[in-house]
Amino acid sequence: MSRIAACFAALQGKKALIPFITAGDPHPSRTVELMHGLVDGGADIIELGVPFSDPMADGPVIQRASERALVHKVGLRDVLAMVAEFRKTNTTTPVVLMGYLNPVFVMGYAAFATAAREAGVDGVLTVDCPPEEAADLSAALIAADLDPVFLIAPTTPEARVREIARHARGYVYYVSLKGVTGAGNLDIDDVARKIAALRAHIQVPIGVGFGIRDAATAKAISVTADAVVVGSRLVQEIEAATEQTAKERLTGLVAELKAAIL
């Protein structure tokens, strides 16, 4: 059983909290500390963003986080090194890398999958690699005992949902609204209807993200989702904090979110 599957099993029906931060933001030396801060607050799974120069799915908050990390030339190998450092003292919390295909493609799928597994990564979500193009990458990940995690959008047709269901492992990430990360206009009732429809095809847990900014929204989403994903709100905390206060602020906000979800 993968660490992700074990995490959901251990929750025994309770909902998972999956916070996101960008590796290298605000400084590469702080990322592992912040990852531990997320766990201290109650994170069940960590999504760790791989900085990228053209993050097309991300709104301005996470775009700025990538820019701050790229100033320090944080690349994919640096991110893997951060995960390896985190694993020296945390061997249980699943870590999912979330980013874009180009750095993985450049490294090579098999080489990346091996390096990721050796570092202690558990899953990989490549935002711009659709299931129709993901066969080679998914095969490399699965061969390395890593879970390919896929996005599903409000506009994803049923046939494509069925295709994603065939390949998904760990969990799927339902994008709760049309737009980029951090956007507003989240319709809780619509999300609930979409998740109910997805369950006819999706056998792995369903996480919901994009637009979840506070405890009340996290609680409402957790009524129907298996996991709540929060990114931009946490990255805003990092942006507003000093390097010395970022961990404390993240831990406090994660604890607030974790207490709210069902």
Secondary structure, DSSP 8 states (H G I E B T S, - for coil): --HHHHHHHHHTT--EEEEEEETTSS-GGGHHHHHHHHHHHT-SSEEEE---S--TT--HHHHHHHHHHHHTT--HHHHHHHHHHHHTT-SSS-EEEEE-HHHHHHH-HHHHHHHHHHHT--EEEETT--GGG-HHHHHHHHHTT-EE--EE-TT--HHHHHHHHHH--S-EEEE-SSSSTT-----HHHHHHHHHHHTTT--S-EEEESS--SHHHHHHHHTT-SEEEE-HHHHHHHHHS-TTTHHHHHHHHHHHHHHH--
